[in-house]
Amino acid sequence: MQAEVMNVESIPQPATATAQRSSRWAQYYALTKPRVVQLIVFCAFIGMVLAVPGVPTWQDWGRMLAACAGIWLVAAAAAAFNCLVERTIDARMKRTAWRPTARGELSHRQALVFSALLCAAGAAILLLAVNALTLWLTLATFIGYAVIYTLVLKPLTPQNIVIGGASGAMPPVLGWAAMTGQVGHEALLLFLIIFLWTPPHFWALALYRVEDYRKSGLPMLPVTHGNEFTRLQILLYTFVLFAACLMPFAFGMSSWIYLVAAVGLSIGFCGYAFALWRNYSDDLARRTFRFSLVHLSVLFAALLVDHYLL
């Protein structure tokens, strides 16, 4: 009987331990901000593909795979470091209160070590399998986001998104450098598009999350300058972004397939921004934010399709 009791009691223990391990890995994975990192790697991949004339060779594909892995790891490290630094702020905001560092599910040391390991692994891959330029540009991007943006700009100025957006716009440059060993003007055009896309994208989010940002103490534009001013800035930025989106066609990087997509997507983004400026609602701000994600993803996908079809 005692043996039976011991057997019965021992059955759930492995399952519980497995569940705990699974939960722990899920917590670490959440620190990497998977959706954000996926978009970063996608934009870097587009830069890689556009940098290679014609169809990539098997050697090119191998380098692309290594570059994507290295960039993913360093970007994930930056995201984890951001979660660690902003754990107190995240705990005050509904949008981020679920993060493991905000809930205290992962200690400061665990998050820091995890970030350091990811960064070291990514840096090693970029140095050994890609090239030194991509490594240094990626590490500079890490410092720009994790240190300059997170620690300095974000808590001090409402222009944090504008200035800090330079780090978020780097992925195509990293991808281009990975395949060519240099930074061409084509990569800088892609950088410019993401740089101009970032403020209206984040400000649309900040509009319908304004109370969250007010509680957190972060000087986001809707908090410091109000709803109406922010809506005007979104509208103006989408107009400038429209012009920037036409530049790959104007400079011969793409043909009519991309042009049609760029014009259609830009008209859509400007339309959302104009409607938001005329008559605000949280729902419209939320839809504008979601469309901005579609805008960038489809725009870069159109560049990819255009590159191979024409």
Secondary structure, DSSP 4 states (H G I P E B T S, - for coil): -HHHHHHHHHSHHHHHHHHHHHHHHHHHHHHT-HHHHHHHHHHHHHHHHHHS-SSPPHHHHHHHHHHHHHHHHHHHHHHHHHHHHTHHHHHH-TTTTTSHHHHTSS-HHHHHHHHHHHHHHHHHHIIIII-HHHHHHHHHHHIIIIIIIIIIITTT-TTHHHHHHHHHT-HHHHHHHHHHSS--HHHHHHHHHHHHHHHHHHHHHHHHTHHHHHHHT---HHHHH-HHHHHHHHHHHHHHHHHHHTHHHHTTS--HHHHHHHHHHHHHHHHHHHHHHHS--HHHHHHHHHHHHHHHHHHHHHHHHHHHH-
